[in-house]
Amino acid sequence: MRLLGQQSGRELFTRLPRGVEPTPPAYELAEQVAAPLDTLAALEGGGPLAGQTAPVRLAGPSELLCVRVLPALAPLVADGLQLRVTQGLTEPLLEEMRAGRHDLVITTRRPRGRALDSEPPADEEYVLVASPSWARQVEEHPEAGDLCAVLRGVPLVTHAEDLPIVRRYWRNVFGKQLTARAAVTVPNLYAVLSAVNAGAGCSVLPHSLCQEYLDSGGLVLLHAPEEPPLNTLFLVQRPGSDANPDVNRVRDRLRTAARGW
């Protein structure tokens, strides 16, 4: 590593109390050599020449992977595709992609810079939901015409103390700043869904995550704005990963499936 740094003329690693950490130039170098290394890896041991391909390394938000992505890719797995799936937040996953750890990443933000190719295959709609019992209380409230006022009496469930998703909904849909505090905070959106479905209160969730519960009546839509808040999803592909034809199969399959999301 020291020799590589000397040859490149840049510091590639920063020493830490335990181990080292890559610097931005190290990530840039990893991007430059990714394609040739992928080609060599594909040829090693026969690779595509022997009818074999490396597993596709896919990453994205946990809830989206479970609800939309993996079901869409199931037919490819049945047809022999190998997948290695990682869940996480957008920025850490993109940094890992730059270091060569992922072939495809689904993100909630377009990656910065031009090193990573991305496309927006779908928009995720967010909905304000509660259990049927809370929905009835909201509907029967004397101030039912002022939804924001009524919802002050409904506990809020969220995955973060600062209620980022709920605040955005209030700002974009109602044109107001949310002043209420969370009644329940849980580690992830799955836990939010579970708590709201059990009657803990209301929350704002991705429509894909709670669609099954809305269809069955387990959850009720509290508000149906003409323009609900949307979050654009981006499909990011690592340069050079198309040396593996299965990466292209997964990408094309997700493009097609996303039209129905």
N, C-alpha and C positions, 0 to 999 in steps of 0.2 A: 504493500500500500504506500509505503514511503517513496519507493522508486516511481510508482505511478504518479504520485503527486509532484515529484521532481520533474518528470517528463512533461507533465501538463502545465507546469509552471503555476499551479494554483493549489491552495490548501483544500484538500478534499475531506478531511476529517478533523473534528474538534475533540480533544481528549476530555473525558469526563472522569469523575472519581472512580467509576467502574465502566471500563470500555471506552468506546468512541461514538461520536454522532456525525452522520454525513452533513456536509455543508451544501449550500445551494449549488456550487460548481460540481459537486459530486452527483447531485441529482441530474444536472444537465448532461454530464458525461454518461450517466446511466441511460438517459434517453437516446443519446447518439449511438450507443453500441447495442441497444436492445434488438434492433432488427437483425443485424448480422448474427448475434448470439442465438436468436430464435431460429434462424435458418440452420445454423449448425446443430442446434438441439433437435430440430425436426429430422435431420439426416442421421443423427447418431443412432446406431443400432438398427438401421433400416428405416425408421420413422415412417413417413408416408409411403416410401417405396415398398414397405412391407405391409401396407394397408393399415398402419396404426398411427394415431395422432395423440398428442399430449392432452391431458385434461384441460378444460377451459376454466380459467380462474376468474370468477365473477364475484362482484361485491356490490353492496348497496344498503339502503335502510332496511332494518329487520322486518318491519311490518309489510313493506311493499314486496320484499322478496318472498315472504310466506304467502301473502294473499294473491298476488298477481304473477310474479315472475316465475316461481317454481312450478305452479300449475301450467303455465304457458309452455314451459320447457319439458314437461313430463314426457310428451311423445318423442322428443329427441333422445331422452335418456333411455326410453324403451327401445330406441333404434340403435343404441350403442354409445351414445354420447357420455363422456365422463366429465363431471362437474366438480369443482372445488369452490365452495361458496363461503364468503366472508361477509359479516354484517358490520356496520359501523356508520360513523358520521362522515359527511361529505369531505371536509378538508383533510382529515387524516387518511381517508381512503385514496384521495387524489395524490397525496404525498407518497403513499405506498405504491401507487401505480407508477409514479415517476421513477421510483426505485426498482420497478420491474416486477412487483409482486402480484399485480392483477392485469388481466387482459381486457376486461370490460368492467366499467363501474357505472352504476345508475346513481345520479346525483340530483340534488334539489337546487343546485346552482350551476351556472355555466363556469367551467374552469377558467382561471385567469391565464392570459398569455395565449400563444399560438402553438405551443408544443404538443398539446393534446387535442385531437379531433373530437368534436361533440355534435350531437344533433338533438333537437327537442321532440321526442316521439309522442308525448302525451302531456296533458294537464291533469293535475289531481284536484278535485273539488273538495272543499271543506264544508261540513254541515254542523249545525247546532242541534244537539240531540239530548234526550232524557228518557227515562223509563216511562211507561204508560201512567203510572201513579202520579209522577211529578207533572207530566203533560196535562193531566186532568186538572191538577191544582192551578196550573198556569192558565188554562182555558177558563176555569170557573172563578178566577180572581176578580174582585171588583174593578181593578185597574187593568183588566186584560187588554185594553186598547193601547196601553203603554208597556210594551214588552220589556224594555230595559228596566222600568220600575218594578215590574213583577219579578223579574229574574234576580233582583237584589235579595229576595227571600229564598232563592234556590241555591243550595251549596254548589260550589264550583270544584270540579275535579280536574287535575292537570298533571302533566309529567314534569313540570318545572315551576319553581316558586314564583317566577316572574310572569307566568301565564302567557308565553309569547304567541301561541296560536290563538288563544281566546282574545287577547288584546288586539291582534290584527283583525279578527272578525268584527269586534266592536267598532274599531276605527273605520274599516272599509265598508261595512254594511250599515251600521247605525250612525256613523259620523260622530262618534263620541269616544272619549277616553274611558276605559274601564277603571273603576275605582275599587271594585271588590277584591278581596283577597281569596286565595285558594282555601277551600275547606279541607281538601285532601290532595296531597302530592304523592305520586307513585313513580316508579323507575322508568316506565315506558308507556307507549300508547296502547299496547295490549292491556296493560293493567288499568289504564283509564277506561278503556272499553268495558272491562270486567266490572269495575266499580260502578260505572254509570248503569250498566245493564242490571246490576243487583239493586239499584235504587238509591245509590249514594248521592246523586245530584245530577247536574248537567255538565256538558263539555262540548268543545268543538273538535271534531275528528275528521280524518280523511274519509270520504264517502266509500272508498274501496274497502276500508277496514270494517265499517259497520253496515255495509249494504245487506248482508245476510240477515242481520238483526232487524233492520228496517223492513225488509221484505216479510219477515215472520211476525212482525208486531212486537218483538222484544224491546225495540227502541222506537221512539216517535220523533219525527222532525218537528222542532219547535218553531222554525222559521224557514220560509222558502223565498229568499230574495231573488229579484230578477237577475242579478249578477252576483252569484256567490263567489267568495274568494277562491282564487286558483293558485296552485303552486306548479310551475312548469318543471317537468322531469327531463333530465338530460342523460343520454346514453353516450358514454365516453369510451373511446377505444384507444388502447396504447399503440403507438407507432411500432410497426413491425410485427404485431400480433397476428396479422392476417396471413402470416406464413403457416399458421395452423388453420386448415379449412374449417374445423369445427368452431373456431371463433366466429367465422363469417356465418356459419349456420345459426349459431345462437343469436348473433346480432340481427340477422334477417328475420328470425322467428319473433324476436322481441319487437321489431319494427311493426310486423303484421299484427301481433297481439295487442300492441298499445293502441291501435285504432279503436278497439272496443273498451278501453279503460275510461 
